[in-house]
Amino acid sequence: MRSTFRCEVSAALKAQVERLKTLMREKIKPVPLVAVKQITIRDHPIVVADVERGPQRPYATHENKVFIRKGATNRLADPHSELSGLLARDSY
């Protein structure tokens, strides 16, 4: 991480936290509820983004694309079957 940000670890972590917050604010709509924090695991500092399940689903990219998470993969939601189902499920 230090080589990516070209600064000390604490400054690099702070930069990464701000970068994540900016990406979420600029690339996802509506903006999800996210808690971004720094933790240390086995003497290695990392950044954790805890994304809450929000009331305004589905969330989309700034290009209005909606993805579905299935296992360890993401795929584009089918606009005719899956997307309409997501909207109907969240309307009540």
LUMLOMI-808001 format. One record per residue (C-alpha): x, y negated, z negated. Coordinates in steps of 0.1 Angstrom, whole numbers, padded with zeros to 4 digits, always signed. Layout:
XYZ;...
// end
This chain:
+0000+0000+0000;+0028-0024-0008;+0042-0020+0027;+0007-0028+0042;+0002-0059+0022;+0039-0068+0018;+0036-0078-0018;+0036-0064-0054;+0012-0037-0063;-0011-0059-0084;-0014-0085-0056;-0019-0057-0031;-0047-0042-0052;-0064-0076-0056;-0061-0082-0018;-0077-0048-0011;-0106-0054-0034;-0113-0087-0017;-0109-0071+0017;-0135-0044+0008;-0159-0071-0005;-0155-0091+0027;-0160-0061+0050;-0192-0051+0032;-0205-0086+0033;-0197-0091+0070;-0203-0056+0084;-0234-0042+0066;-0269-0055+0064;-0286-0060+0041;-0255-0063+0019;-0256-0033-0005;-0250-0035-0043;-0214-0026-0047;-0190-0026-0077;-0154-0027-0066;-0128-0020-0092;-0092-0010-0097;-0083+0022-0117;-0052+0042-0123;-0050+0080-0117;-0018+0098-0126;+0001+0065-0126;-0012+0056-0092;-0034+0025-0088;-0064+0029-0065;-0094+0009-0056;-0129+0024-0061;-0161+0011-0044;-0192+0024-0062;-0221+0018-0038;-0256+0019-0054;-0286+0033-0036;-0304+0001-0027;-0341-0007-0023;-0337-0021+0013;-0329+0011+0031;-0319+0019+0058;-0287-0001+0059;-0272-0009+0093;-0240-0022+0107;-0238-0058+0120;-0245-0042+0154;-0278-0027+0141;-0265+0008+0141;-0278+0032+0114;-0257+0062+0105;-0267+0094+0086;-0244+0111+0062;-0244+0149+0065;-0219+0167+0043;-0185+0151+0051;-0195+0135+0084;-0214+0104+0096;-0234+0104+0127;-0257+0079+0145;-0293+0082+0135;-0317+0093+0164;-0339+0062+0169;-0370+0083+0178;-0370+0109+0151;-0347+0101+0122;-0348+0063+0121;-0386+0062+0121;-0386+0088+0093;-0362+0067+0072;-0383+0036+0076;-0416+0054+0067;-0400+0072+0037;-0388+0039+0022;-0420+0019+0028;-0438+0032-0003;
// end
